[in-house]
Amino acid sequence: MKPAAAASPSWLREGAGGVSLAVAVTPRASRTELAGVSDGRLRVRVAAPPVEGAANEELVRFLAKALGLPRAAVTVSAGASARRKTVVVRGVPAAAVRRLQPG
């Protein structure tokens, strides 16, 4: 009998254009880090202010580094000026992104 495939977390969706992540960002943190999952979103604290896209840039840098991808593979596709964002990651399967979930 084959083991059942692990269910994708609620914050992770796989589509034709790549893997989509529902993210909740907390700017101006003391350091950039994963902060768990809440309300179906991956929570990320970023050590940048929400000014002139600095928090988005830090989020993209952090996720790209965590996944071993170039920054160009990670884009904020929705919510650029909000705390609740959708991030698209290209060039990596959902299984690789799933390991981001803390705990």
Buried (B, 14 or more C-beta within 10 A) or exposed (E): EEEEEEEBBEBBBEEEEBBBBBBBBBBEBEEBBBBEBEEEBBBBBBBBEBEEBBBBBBBBBBBBEBBEBEEEBBBBEEBEEEBEBBBBBEEBEBEBBBEBEEE
